[in-house]
Each structure stands twice: as structure tokens, then as C-alpha cells.
Amino acid sequence: MSLPYAPRFAYYDGKVQSSSSTSSFQTLNPATASPVANIHTTTHGAIDSAIASAQKAFPSWSATPAIERARILQKAAAILRSRNDELAKIETHDTGKPFTETSTVDVVTGADVLEYFANMVGGGGLNGETVQLRPNAWVYTTKSALGVCAGIGAWNYPIQIALWKSAPCLAAGNTMVYKPSEFTPLHSTVLAEIYSEAGVPPGVFNVVQGGGDVGAYLTQHPGIEKVSFTGQVSTGCKVASSAAAGMKYVTMELGGKSACVILPDADIDAAVDGAMMANFFSTGQVCTNGTRVFVPSSIKSAFEKRLLEKMQYIRAGDVMAETTNFGPLVSKPHWEKVTKYIRHGIENDKAKLLYGGPDTPSWLDAHTDKGYKDGYWVQPTIFTNCTDSMTIVQEEIFGPVMSILTYDSIDEVVKRANSTKLGLAAGVFTKDLNHAHQVIGQLEAGITWVNTWGESPAEMSVGGWKMSGVGVENGRRGLEAWVKNKSTLVDMGGEVPTVFAKL
């Protein structure tokens, strides 16, 4: 059977490699559950070859002047932008996200990050510091690339996450072996080819394919100096533990159960828009989602009334259509997980179902493309009258499921918002900016917003607290995560201080 996309293989030494593996699998279009490409699992021997390719390329690439690396990466960013719609279509077929989203967010924001780090290193962003200790002594620092790094991507923002990892990695002079999620691998070799077209030398950016076993082998490999992982908390703990055994550098961007706090004076329309963005964008498959929506008891009825009125603007349908802004979940296993949580909320938690539920949206019954009936669709779902102890409130669902909780005082809501092992994101909606800063300052999360939700520009360093991660991505601090520091003290006094001088 002919599939829409060519098979995906490993990519190293600057080219696609033929596969010696007997293991392969198909990736599916989540909207229809139909196969879109065959993926050939990379063998351990081929992973060794990819790492060897990266090791061979590292001395030359790390020694390339930063301004020259910057020019190459800027060209890659330009190519990404010129092929935006083509790449967005690939992302839509791979993730199920509407084209209206992938064409305006996924590729665009990834290219922005690549350009940002290229400009940063080209403008002296890798310079060290000088400190005068005393008239005849001073300290200077230098920054060096780490070596061969592993990037392990997630399935919800495939090309964006690949660029969030590879952009600072390559800009700093490192080389990378990248493994995409087995659920959304289509972007990987295309990105590698774009890097090569832009002038990135063979071996600098490499791709391996497969599931958790491939990621585990990559993480444990002695040739890897750093592991950057995006994914769920349980897997991240295993990856971090494995990397720590080899004293590797790590960046972990993990899950969240974030609080969206509506303050009593908030504009109802703005607060509802923010809560919808924090729960239903990307079909709720965003790690920073504000799934715990805290609403003052005094405005609960008005908030829910406006929320229900606005739910009509969430439009499922043909994922390539201009009118569609809500797609399916990414895979059957994930669909099963999310719908199980929704049923648990109804049957076990006894939360009040305000909107939606586990059943397939009614629009599918009349849809002209009958193939959509087999896709991994679920309705956007809202629970109200929730309590902090409910499973749907405690655990990350990673789907379009909002839980509304009420509160009566600021001290109460801050305490309850912080009552979680996760600390990825949080947001506050209010007309009083002074009060917003006070509340934000008390919330235990690494990424916070005031009167908005979800935007993470290249200039903004983002990373989680608690079990939500280690380190940051993007921003100036994001580059620091890809270099090692050397401090040198120079004494010009002519004498070496010693406690062994003659008395």
C-alpha cells in the first residue's frame, strides 16, 4: 500500500541511512487513524554510528567561529520560514493539530528560536566575564561546548521542540543526536535535510528513530555528554537517573498540573478566554495547560455562563480547513487514557459535568469524510464543583479537560494552587497589576503569566519547578545550559601565597 509520506530512517554523516533493522512500525494520522509513513527503528549499531558521526564532527564545528555558525543557522531559519506551509502540513498529518495552528505556531516559533540563538552567539553571547579581585589579581571565565548531546523530543510539538533543543545546542558549538517521539517522527529527517541544505556540516545534526528502548540506549551511551528530554514526569525521572549515572548534563522539561487563578476583579470575558486557551488549545495536549481553574465563589455563576456561551467557538472538523481550530488526540493509547480520566471524573470523582464528556463529538456523525469516524476524537470537557482531592484535579490528563474549583480568599487559593508536586506553570487574571505581581510571586511555578496564557517567545527562559523539570530552555539562560564554564584566576604579584613561608 502506498503511503502519503516516504519512510523515515536514521540520518547521520549528512545523509539518510539505509536501514539494517528488521523492526519497523507505522505512524498514523490521528484524525483518521490511517497510516501515513513507515518508520524504521534504528539499531544499536546504527546509534553507535550516529554518535561516532557526531563525535567526528564536533572538533571542527566547535572551533568554527561563532559568527560563521550563526550565518549557517540563520540560513536554516530562513529555509524553515520559506517552507512553512509544507512543514505545517506534515505536522498536521502527524499530530492531528489543525493546520490553522501548525501553520501559525509550530514552525514559526521554532524558526524564531533558531534565529534568536544564532543572533545571540553571533553577537558575542558566548563571551565570558572578567572580575578584578585586587590590583594584581583577576579572574576570567570562558565557555566551551559540551560535546555530543542527545535530544529526545515529545509528540505534541515535534518540530518546535526539535528546534528548541537543536538551536542552542548547535549555536553553542555542540553536535546532536536527536530522537523524535515514535508517535510523531515525520519532521525529523526533513529538519536534518534543511540543516544540511543551510550548510550545517555532516555529523553536526543526526537523527535516530524508535521508541523508549532507543531513547534509553542513547541516554546511557558513554559518548553522550548531555541529555535534553521533553516528556512526562515518570519517563523524565528514568532518563535523568540514567544520565546522572554517567554524570551527564541534563535538561528536563516535564509535565504540569498548573493553576489558572481568576481574581475577583478580573474581566469575565478575558478570564474565560484565558481559561479556554489554557485548556483547549492544541486539544489540551500542552504541558503548561492551566487545567485547575480557580474561580472566586462570588463570580462562579457568571464565569460558567460566559464559558458555556463561548464553547461554540471551538470548532472540530477537517484539520486542513480554515474554520477548524480543534483537532483529535494524538494516538489511540492517549485517547484511551484521556477518555478514562473523563469517565473517572464522572463516575468516581462525582464532579459535575458542565460540558462535553467522553463521547465522540456529534459533528462526526454528519461529516462527509467517513474516515474521521476512526480518528482519536474527544469533546472538550468541563467539570465543575471540583475539589482538590479528585483524581482529575490531582493528575495530569494532557487532554482538553478543565476542572473548575472555587475559593473565598487569596491566601486560600495560593495555598491550594501550590498543593501539588508539580510546578511548571501558573497564571493570574485581574485588573489590578500590583495584586497580580503579589499573587504571582507566591505561586510555585517556573513559568507564569498575567492576563494571558501560553505564549513562550524565544526570549523567555522557561522551565519547571519541583517535579516539573530541571534547567530551562530558551532565553539567555537557555544558551548557558549547552556550555561548560572554566574559571581562571591570574595573580600578577610575582609571589605564590603559601602558609609554608619561614617564620
Order of alpha helices (4+ residues) and beta strands (2+ residues): beta-beta-beta-beta-alpha-alpha-alpha-alpha-beta-beta-beta-alpha-beta-alpha-beta-alpha-beta-alpha-beta-beta-alpha-beta-alpha-alpha-beta-alpha-beta-alpha-beta-alpha-beta-beta-alpha-beta-beta-beta-alpha-beta
